């Protein structure tokens, strides 16, 4: 079999496109947040990670424009060499204060931050204990660590008994890093951080928390999962992305100053990548200012998600419980997921279709997510269209009365 034969034999997408239900790579032509223009018509967006709705905020856009006017479109180099500008240092200091950590290091993407922190910290013979549902960036970091003969152990999703059993079997004195998402991206469930931090103390393990979907959403001030559990001092490293709450592109790791300094000089993902652009950094900086000034935005995200979560569950849909901005609706079949996605899209609501192997068999879903800028009338449209589709397909609770 030739190297590219599998590419020419891959025809699943063509089949789905011919059926008219292909849900991916749909271009957005214009966006104001809760409503976007797609294929010439306005659609209510219920699938974006723009949790605070700041990508279209005038202050964020103005900050990006001014940064381009002052610095140009690129830093034209790695942070390590010619690619650092004062905006990078300013934002690192601001995030560190906001997160209550000694220091912060910016990366060009959230994915790079995830995989670029794990690998340089791990040595041959060290142990990584990683939740089976962790983000792909963590999986990439784990694979790199395994390539230098570190031990990667995947424990059952959010199962603290399984985690403890595996910790107990590791030789005493070995270095151990527990790696977990704060909010798991597919289902929106939250890590059992209160139990996890106690296990870390008991077995003398360090903790790495990827809080991409918790930052700006959880906690009284939107500081994320660690603060939600009042466990910020128990978590060694917190990694996050700009592409959700901070309305930009990039990522960061927050932690002890000496660890951050080491990563500055030892992380290939940082050293061999062009630095975050001036516009991206300025936009993230402005978005963080808005979050600091308006912490109620985090509560508004959760309130909006809760309203839809309760509404869909009352209708009879199989909705995963949670407290985050993510509200998944389990469908359980690839073709049915595509079909319902298309029906909702035709009705003017965009959601995300997750099918196998991205989800386990039987857990295929429509993942919906919400923003602080969703108004009640947007949420009404989303609920009304789910009701219409559910009624058409006979998915509703027969005792449900829609008003």
N, C-alpha and C positions, 0 to 999 in steps of 0.2 A: 504493500500500500504506500503510495506516494505521500509526501509531507502535506500537500494541499488537497489530497483527495477528499478528506473529511469536510473541507470547506465547500467543495462543489457538490458533495452529497447532502449537505445541510439544507433542507428545503422546508423545514417546519414553518419558518416565517412566511414563505410564499403561500403555503396552504392557508394560514390564518389570514393573510392579506386578501386572498381570493374570497374568503368567507366574509370579508368586510368587518372583521372584529379585532384587527390588530391594534393594540392599545399603546404602543411604544413610539417614541421619537415623533410625537405630534408637535409641530412647531407652534410656539406662542408668538403671535404677531404684535401684541400689545398687552401690557399688564398694569393694573392699578392695585393689585393685591388680591382681594376677594373675587374680583371678576377679571377675566382675561379674554382676549380676542384670539380665537383659534379657528382657522379655516373660514375666516370671514364672518364669524358670529360670536356673540358674547356668551361666555360659559362661566358658571359659578365654580370657582376653584376650591375643591375639597381634597387636594392631594399634595399641596405644597408644604415644604419645610420652612417656609417664611413665617415662623411662629409669631413674631411680634409685628409682622406686616410692615417692616421698615425698609424693604427694598425700594419702595416708591416714596419714602418720606423725603420731603424737600430738604431737610438738613443733611440727610445722608447723601443725597445726590449732589448737593452743593459742595459738600466736603470732598467728594471724589473729583468733581470738576476743578476745584481750586488746587487740589494736589497735582493733577495733570498739568495745570498751568504753571505750577512752581517747579515740579520735578521731572515732567515728561511722562511718557507712558510706561516706562520700564526702568528698573534699577540697573539693568544690564550686567548683572553679575550675581555671584553667590553672596549670601550674608557674610560668609567667611572672608571674602576678599573685598570687592568693590561694591557690593550690593546692599550695604547697610546705610540707611538714611535716618535722620533724627526721628522721623515718624515711627519707625520700628521700635526704637528705644522708648519713646514716649508711651506707646501702646502697651509694650511689655510691662512697664512700671505701673500703668493704670490697671491692667488686668490683675497683676500680682496683688495690688491693694484691694481690689474688689473681691478677689478669691481668698484673701487672707493667707497668701503664700509668700515665701521669701523672694521668689524670682519666677520669671516666665520667659519662654523662648518661643518665638514665632516660626512657623513653617509655612511653606507655600500653599499647601492644601491640608485639609483635615486627614486625608488618607496618609499623607507623608508623616504627619505627626503621630498617627497610630502605629505605623510599622517602623517609623524612624526612631522611636524612643526605646522600644523593646530590645531590638537587636544589639545596639551598642552597650547596653547594660548587662547583657547576659553572657556568661562564659561557659566553656565546656564543663559539663557536669552539673550545672545549675538546673533548677526545676521551675518550669512555668506551669501554673494551674489555671486553665482557661475555660470559661463557660462555653458550652457547645454552641450557644446562640450568639456568640460575640461577632462583632462587625468584621467584614472582610479585611479591613486594614490590620486588625489584630491577628487574624489568621495569617496574613502575609508576614507580619513580624515574627510570629511563631515559627513559620517555615524557615525563615532566615536563621533563627536561633537554632533550629533543629539541624541546619546544615553544618553547624560547628559543634554538633553533638551535645547540645543541651537537651534535657528531657522535657518534652511537651506532653502534659497530661490534660485531657479534656474531661471536665466533670459534667454531670447531668445539669441541664438548664435550671439555674436558680435553686439547685438542690443542695442545701447546706449539709445534710447528712452525708451525701456522696462526697462533697468537698472535704469534710472532716476525715472520712475514711481514707481518702487518698493522701491527705496531709499526714495522717498518722503512719502511713507506710513509707514515708520518705526518710532516709537516714538522718539521724540527729546531726545537726551542724551544717547540713547542706543549705545553700542559698535557695530561697523560695520566693517566687513572685506570683501573687494571685492577680489575675487579669480579668476584668469584667466590664461590660457596658453598665452605665448607670440606668438608662432607659433603653430597653432592647428595641431595635428599630422596626422589626416586623410587627410585633404584637403590642408594643407600647407598655409592656410590663416593666416594673421597677425592681432592681436588684434588692435582695434582702440584706441591705448593707449593715444593719444593726447586728445581725448574726455573723455576717462575713468578717466584720472588723474584729469581733471577739475571737473568731477562729484564727485570724491573722496574729493577734496578740498571743494566743495560746501556743501556737506553733512557730512563733518568731518568723513570720513571713511579711514581706512588703506587699503593698497594694497599689495597683495601677487601675485607675477608673477612667473609662472613655465616656465622657458626659455630653456627647454630641446632641442628644435629644432631651437632655435634662437641663442643660444650661439655658437660662432665660425663661424656663418654664416652671421648674420646681423650686421650692424654697420661698420664704417670705419676700426676699428681694430678688428672686430669680437667679440666685447664685448656684443653683443646681442640686444634684442628688445628695452630695456629701452634706451640704447645709440643711437639706430637707430632713436628714437623719441626725443633724447636729453632730456629724462625724468628721468635719473638715480637718481636725487635727489628727485623725487616725488614718487618713488617706495620704500616702506618700506622694503620688503623682496623679494629677488630673489632666487629661487630654481632652481637647475640644476642637470644634471646627468653627469657622466664621460663616459657613454657608447656610446656617439655619437662623438662629437668633440674631447674629450680627450682620446679616444682610450683605454678605460679601463672599470672598473666596480666600481661604487660608486656614490656618490652624495654630494651636498653641499647646504647650505643656507647662503646667504650673507645679512647682515643688521646691525642695531645698536648694539654696543658692549653689552649693557645691555640686549637686547633681546636675543642675541646669548648666553650670559652667563646663562640666565634663561633656555633656551632650553637645554643647556649642563646638567643641573641638574633636568630637569622636563620632558624631552621627552622619553617616554617608548621605542620608536623605536630606540633611540640611546643607552639608558642605558642597555636594555636587548638584544642587538644584538652584536655579535662579530664584532670587528672593521675592517675597510678596510685592506686588506692584504698588506704587504710591497711591493710586486710586483705591485699590482694595484695602490697604491699611487705613487710609483716611475714612473710608466708608465704615469700616468696622469700629474705628475709634468714635465716630459720631453716633453709631448705633448703640455702643456701650454707654455713652453719655446719656442717651435717651432712656435706656433701661435704668441707669442709676437715678435719674431724675423722676422716672415714672415706674416705680416697682409694681404698681397696680397692673401693669400690662401682663405680668406673669399670671396673676390671678384671673385676668380676663381670658387668657388662652385656655386655662383649665376650665373655667366656667362654660365657655363655648363648647369645648369638647365634651364636657359632662352633659350638657343639654342634648347634644346629638346622641351620645352614648345611651342615655336613658330612653330617648325617643325611639331609637332603632330597636333597643332591647324590648321595649313595650310592644312594638309592632310584631315581634316574634322572630327577628333576625338573631342569628348566633353571633353575639358581640363579645369580644374579649374584654373582661373587666380591667380597669386601670385608672390611673390618676394623671396621665400625661396628655399631651396634645394629640396623640395617635389613637384612633378608634378603628380597629380592624373588624371587618365583617367576614366571618368564615363561611365560605361557599362549599368547599370540599371537592371540587372537580374542575379540571382545567377548562374544558369547553364551556361549562356553565358559568365559570368566572368571566371568560371572555364575552359571553353572550349578555350577561347582566351589565358588564362594563359598557358595552355598546348601547344598550338600552338607556342607561343613565346618561351617557354622552349625548345621545340623540335628544334626550330631554333637557340638555343644557347643564349637566353637572359632570365635572371631571374628577375621577378618583383613580387610584393606582391599582393595577391588577398584579397580584403576586401568585405565581403558579410554581409547580414543581419543576426543577429541583430546588428553586429558591426557598420553597417551603416543603415540609414533609408531606407525603401522600395523605389526603384527607384534610389538609390544613390550607388548601388554596383559598385565597382571600381577596377581598377588596379592601385595601388599606386607605382609610380616610384620615385626614389630619387638618387641624384648625389653627386659625390665627387670631390674634388680639383684635384685628381690624374687621373680622367677620361681624356684621350687624345681624340683628334678629331676623330681618327679612331675607338675608342670605341663608341663614340656618333653616328658615321656614321652607325655602325652595329645596334645599338638600333633603329635608325630611319628607316633603311632599312628593318629590320624585322617587325616593326610595319606596314610599308607600305605594305609588302608582305601579312601579315595577314589581314590587312584592305581591301586590294584588293580582296583577296580570299573570304571574307565575305560580300563584297559590302558596306563597311563602309566609303569609301573615298569620299571626295568632288569631283564630276565629273569634275570640272574645274581645279583640282590640277594636275600639271605636275611634276613628280618626275625625278630629274636629278642625 
